[in-house]
């Protein structure tokens, strides 16, 4: 007799326990199961029945994967619990840092007059739409009250370069204060680059300021989306981009696109434009329902389904590019894939739970108002002050952070308890979005069955999982995407 | 392959020796006299210095033995020990010689015990259930003799941590006597599941030590089967977690064979998802030695048949930004995408080539073969890279 025992000897004789997980139908007989740490498996219905009845055979290949991914365990096994706890702590680790992103709306003035603009536009000359130094000082007091060791200050507008003096003031003052505070301080200017000067670039270079800019696609589309006097938005962007890259470095300039109804038939051209200009990815964004977009009802001109077609077509094209050896990612997919394929959370405000509003990001408006998010101030520009947390000149940090407007929104939208979210198998990949749902339903929870947020995201989640299931090479690419952000 | 232990041809002792002799080898004829008293002089063509505790006579210089006859202790070495050099450390015990430390080698590995709580299907050093604490005595005597500028020393077994407190003491001694020497411990990690033990280990605060721990499958039953020990997977994983929680360096070592290959990509994803914080993951070829030969049917898979799985495994770990290395694979049977992670690693005394390698122009980059592979079987697909 051999002194070695067969595999059978090491199989369990007792019955496994179920660890917490949720499931939902993908299509036909295939079900997705997920746990709180984002582990997932696709399980056909008969196996799902066996799994739940605790009679799945040990020689079924799914059995080993279920055990390895911590869907089941045996009563004497401690490692699965330790690992689940560790992974959950890792995913939520960001919470202990509290607010990192602080948005300074230094002016509402803008040299563009985009019809979809998410905040009301004003002409270039009216300085009453500028942030004052007093507000900036108070806002910086607030910034350094955040316990987060990593602080990001982002300048938005309008066009922040129209009040560059305030940008300069905030950067220099923040850096001065940081000599004592010693935070990891990062600055971003969200700008169209149309007003970029050598002086601004020299300043950005000196202070390590990153530029976040906008590119909507080929010149005609970009200019149609972004009208300005002279109809030269795209030309100014392209000139500014190469100047900025020369001075700051290619990694210091990123671009965001805005999707309009004009974009929908042109996703490949839009992606090609990003590729031509040397970007290594694109964020295929949905049009948000705020600002002028909502007033003009433009967001209604195409529905979520049409946008999903646009998104999926774009994703397919990007995968083609990848397979042709061109490294290029779709950033929204990368954020979701990070939640699906790693134990980390990318910290993307729209896909966080508890919601990112106020605690991941906070906005200081040009008039001293403090908002829970960029979307909250857009809503306010439309006359809905629900997420105005206070005023930086008159309210304390405590008043603002502990305001009912914020705490109620966070608590009520919490996805592990919100109706329909709590049971949703996609919950680990999704987020609480109280502001969106309030805008749509006048209620931070909303009706999920009718929510275009749910419709859009669940469709993307299913699509990404489907792509990984059907093609091993796509799954390998996605593992790289997941680790790119 | 170098022969590290065997019988000497003749030994002459001037004093009765009731315990094994540990000796530092010297080739320096002008060493101060005070240092000669504890060293063995390795004879060469030159003049014979006086006053060494012992003399080692290579086979080719046997005719010079007469110069020492009746005067000094000496040992007549067989041919196999031509490689001995300055600052090597040997043990003489009756007619037996063992080379314990080779100053010129970057691969000194010290066996702590032959006992083990695993009984791995592919064990290259089959464990023995005997009291071998004499080895620990010897190591405790050896460590102070090791040259201070030694870059790296490994500890292996058996399972070194079975020595418990005396294992901890060995590491403490390494830190005390050889603080600049990197230490690498091969352990199955299970002892570290005990928080007290891992705490003791961490508190030593050794400046540069890593524990290499094998993990063969994400499926606990399969891992337990491969190591022939029920419950091993749970303890090993908890050991890794404890070590990392205490800020200790850990390497995960995966030997590739038919069993571990069956779920290798899943294992890599498991590691990336659960143990992302380990310092190194190594994917290693199978040594055709020890228990492997008894379990060949369960273990053997031609590396050329798993080359794509190996590529996938490396790609997964690299995508998660893990530090990954591929060891013990001939260069001609791995895909090109593995090359950035390919290391030439087989201990020098184990590394050889086979007749198919004749004319290969990339031997110098190649990890080559374990001697055991050369003797007992290797891939059917070995092909020389020709000019």
HADDOCK unambig.tbl for C-alpha pairs under 7 A between the chains (distance, minus, plus):
assign (segid A and resid 5 and name CA) (segid B and resid 228 and name CA) 6.89 0.50 0.50
assign (segid A and resid 6 and name CA) (segid B and resid 225 and name CA) 6.98 0.50 0.50
assign (segid A and resid 7 and name CA) (segid B and resid 222 and name CA) 6.81 0.50 0.50
assign (segid A and resid 7 and name CA) (segid B and resid 225 and name CA) 5.27 0.50 0.50
assign (segid A and resid 10 and name CA) (segid B and resid 221 and name CA) 5.34 0.50 0.50
assign (segid A and resid 10 and name CA) (segid B and resid 224 and name CA) 6.28 0.50 0.50
assign (segid A and resid 10 and name CA) (segid B and resid 225 and name CA) 5.71 0.50 0.50
assign (segid A and resid 10 and name CA) (segid B and resid 230 and name CA) 6.03 0.50 0.50
assign (segid A and resid 11 and name CA) (segid B and resid 221 and name CA) 5.55 0.50 0.50
assign (segid A and resid 64 and name CA) (segid B and resid 219 and name CA) 5.28 0.50 0.50
assign (segid A and resid 67 and name CA) (segid B and resid 219 and name CA) 6.97 0.50 0.50
assign (segid A and resid 68 and name CA) (segid B and resid 218 and name CA) 5.50 0.50 0.50
assign (segid A and resid 68 and name CA) (segid B and resid 219 and name CA) 5.91 0.50 0.50
assign (segid A and resid 77 and name CA) (segid B and resid 234 and name CA) 6.69 0.50 0.50
assign (segid A and resid 79 and name CA) (segid B and resid 234 and name CA) 5.63 0.50 0.50
assign (segid A and resid 79 and name CA) (segid B and resid 237 and name CA) 6.60 0.50 0.50
assign (segid A and resid 79 and name CA) (segid B and resid 238 and name CA) 5.97 0.50 0.50
assign (segid A and resid 83 and name CA) (segid B and resid 274 and name CA) 6.51 0.50 0.50
assign (segid A and resid 342 and name CA) (segid B and resid 273 and name CA) 5.63 0.50 0.50
assign (segid A and resid 343 and name CA) (segid B and resid 273 and name CA) 5.70 0.50 0.50
assign (segid A and resid 479 and name CA) (segid B and resid 319 and name CA) 6.52 0.50 0.50
assign (segid A and resid 480 and name CA) (segid B and resid 319 and name CA) 5.19 0.50 0.50
assign (segid A and resid 483 and name CA) (segid B and resid 319 and name CA) 6.56 0.50 0.50
assign (segid A and resid 483 and name CA) (segid B and resid 320 and name CA) 5.96 0.50 0.50
